[in-house]
Amino acid sequence: MSGAQLSVTDQRRATRHPVDYPVIGEHRTRGDLPMHLANISAHGFMIDAAPELARGDRVVVRLPVIGRIEAYCIWIADERAGFQFERIIRLDDFDSMIEALQPNPRLRGRG
């Protein structure tokens, strides 16, 4: 067995951190889309009150510490949508980002 390729199921099980973070998604054809991040992991994020998106749509978001990163929509359910990052975020960068996104330490996961 080689590599650390995670299956979609493994990625979905990655620790998700609740957040309350407004962000602008830059869409190639639809322009800037206001979005609200409800949770985030090193693999992706979920938004609520999703703008009209389709599976496979790609957006670029700007996150604290990470900067600009592309993500693509992998699921949509009711008003929510899940996105997978183009790449996995490094653990130290992810931890720093979570501190910036979750100013209340009680909301942070127990690393």
Summary of the structure (lengths in Angstrom):
residues: 111
radius of gyration: 13.7
end to end distance: 27.8
largest distance: 42.4
contacts: 278
relative contact order: 0.19
helix: 17%
strand: 44%
